[in-house]
C-alpha cells in the first residue's frame, strides 16, 4: 500500500463520477422539514446518481438507519451513496464509499476499514493540500470552497476556479469535485474549468422542489464538458 512521494497508490482504482454530486446535509434538510432519506429519494428521482450523506454529530444508530434507507433507494437507480467521515457506517450499510476532510481519519486508515473496491474522497482547500493528496489512497479530490458559501464553515477562503483547474491538470487520473457556493448558473463554468463534478448542497432547495432542481442540474450538466483552453 506504500508509495514513493508524489505517486498515486496503484491499489486505488480509477472511478468515474456523474457530473452532479448531491450532498444531503442532515441539518439543512431538517431546516426544510425533510428527513435525509426523503431528500435523498428526491435527488435520485430527479436524476442524481451520486449522493453523499453528511450528518456530523448524529448518533451512530440514527445515521445507520438513514444510510440503510438511502442505500436501498439508490439500488433502484444503480446509484452510489457516499457517507461523510463515517467509514464504519458506510461499510455496515453497503455504501459505495466515504468522504473525509483534512481533520478526519486519514485516507489510508479510512480505506483499511472499507472493502477493497470502496471509493474514498478527500477534501482539499489549497495548492499544498492538493499536492500532498497525490500520494494518498483516494479516488477523487474535492476542491473548495470555490465561491463564498454559508452552508459549511471550512475556515478557508474561496479558492476560485484556478485551483479547480490546477488540481484537474495535475492529477488527471483522479476526478475533481468542485464544492462551495455552486449554483445552477455557475455550474457550467465550473465544469469548463476542469471539474468532473459539482457538489451541490444548499442550492438543492432553490426552485419549486429538490427533485426539480436536481433535474435541472442533470439536464444542464449533460450539455457541459470540461474545456481544454481554460485560461
C-alpha positions, 0 to 999 in steps of 0.5 A, a space after each residue: 500500500 506504500 508509495 514513493 512521494 508524489 505517486 498515486 497508490 496503484 491499489 486505488 482504482 480509477 472511478 468515474 463520477 456523474 457530473 452532479 454530486 448531491 450532498 444531503 446535509 442532515 441539518 439543512 434538510 431538517 431546516 426544510 422539514 425533510 428527513 435525509 432519506 426523503 431528500 435523498 429519494 428526491 435527488 435520485 428521482 430527479 436524476 442524481 446518481 451520486 449522493 453523499 450523506 453528511 450528518 456530523 454529530 448524529 448518533 451512530 444508530 440514527 445515521 445507520 438507519 438513514 444510510 440503510 434507507 438511502 442505500 436501498 433507494 439508490 439500488 433502484 437507480 444503480 446509484 452510489 451513496 457516499 457517507 461523510 467521515 463515517 467509514 464504519 457506517 458506510 461499510 455496515 450499510 453497503 455504501 459505495 464509499 466515504 468522504 473525509 476532510 483534512 481533520 478526519 481519519 486519514 485516507 489510508 486508515 479510512 480505506 483499511 476499514 472499507 472493502 477493497 473496491 470502496 471509493 474514498 474522497 478527500 477534501 482539499 482547500 489549497 495548492 499544498 493540500 492538493 499536492 500532498 493528496 497525490 500520494 494518498 489512497 483516494 479516488 477523487 479530490 474535492 476542491 473548495 470552497 470555490 465561491 463564498 458559501 454559508 452552508 459549511 464553515 471550512 475556515 478557508 477562503 474561496 479558492 476560485 476556479 484556478 485551483 479547480 483547474 490546477 488540481 484537474 491538470 495535475 492529477 488527471 487520473 483522479 476526478 475533481 469535485 468542485 464544492 462551495 457556493 455552486 449554483 445552477 448558473 455557475 455550474 457550467 463554468 465550473 465544469 469548463 474549468 476542469 471539474 468532473 463534478 459539482 457538489 451541490 448542497 444548499 442550492 438543492 432547495 432553490 426552485 419549486 422542489 429538490 427533485 426539480 432542481 436536481 433535474 435541472 442540474 442533470 439536464 444542464 450538466 449533460 450539455 457541459 464538458 470540461 474545456 481544454 483552453 481554460 485560461 
